[in-house]
Amino acid sequence: MPQVRDRERARNLLQTQIDRIGRLRGSGPNPFDYDLWQSRTVELVDEIFGPGSEEATRYYEAAGIRGRLPGVRGEAENMTLNIHGPWGILARLERGEAVLKDLLAELQDES
């Protein structure tokens, strides 16, 4: 794990994103709200661990795969993502949440 400047702040920011997942799920999830959450999550992971870091790559592989996949309208085409299916919003939230929780645990372990 790269050197994190302010571990407490990093933990709080990641926990905030994790806490917002329940609301996203409860909203359907709304693709517009998901996109805002996803953009902020990527921004935070890159800020905390560094763009291209192992942690950023783990998150991207879990929830940020771009482009058209079979049966899924992809982000790269600037179209709304499906909600269901292996690359739908619900599945991305589940995988993204798991990675964020792992990153949070790693930050707590190193304190």
N, C-alpha and C positions, 0 to 999 in steps of 0.2 A: 504494500500500500504506500502510495506517495506521501510525502510530508504534508499534513493538513495544518494550515496556519492556526485556525481557531476551531478546535474540535467541538466545543460546546455549541457554537453557532452552527456548525455543520450538522450536528445531531439534531438541533432544533429545526433547521430547514428541512432535513430529510423526514423528520417525524411529521411536520406539517403536511408534506406531500402525501405521506402514508395516510394521515388522518382524513384527507380530502377524498380518498378513494371511495369510502362508504357513500358519501353524497353523490359522487359520480354514478355509482352503481344504482343508487336510488332514483336518479333522474332519467333512467332508461337504458343506458346513459345517453345523454345528449351529445352528439358528435362535436358540436361547437365547443361545449364545456370541456370535453375530453381533449380536444386539440389544444386548448389553452393550458390545461393541466400538463399535458405531454410536453409542450414547448417549455414550460417553466421547469419541469423536472429535468429535461435534457440540459437546460441552462445551468441549473444548480449542480448537477452531477459533473458537468464540465468545469464549473467554477471551483468546486470542492476538490476534485481529484485530478483535473486537467483534461483538456480535449485529447482524445486518443489514448487515454490511460486504460489500463486493464479494467478498471471499474466502469468507465464510460462505455467501453466495448461490451462488457457484460450486460449493461442496461440496454444498449442499442440492439444487441442480438435477441434479448428477451422481448422487447416491446417496440423497438424502433425500426424494424425492417421496412424499407421503403420500396415502392414500386408495385406493379401489378402482380398479384399472385392469383392462381386459378380461383375463381369465384369471389374474389375480393376486389373492391375498387380501391386502388392504392393511393397513398399520400402524394406520391411524386406527380400524379396527374391532377392534384388539387381537387380531389373528389371526396365525398363523404365516405368514411369507412363503414363497413357492415358492423352490426352489433354482435352477431353470433358467428360461430365458426372458429377454427383454430387461429385465424389472424384477425378476428373481429375485436371490437373494443373490449368486450368482457374478458376474453382470453389474454389480451395485451395487458389489461389491468391486473389480472391475476399473476402473470409472469413478472410484470414490472414491480408489483408489490413485493413479491418474493425477493427480488434482487435488492430493492430498497431496504427491506428488513435485514438482509444479509449485510449490506453496507453499513447500516446503522449499528448492527451488532459488532462488526469489525471495529468501528470507531469507538464503541464503548469498551471493547476488550483491550484496546491499546491505551486507554486513559491512565 
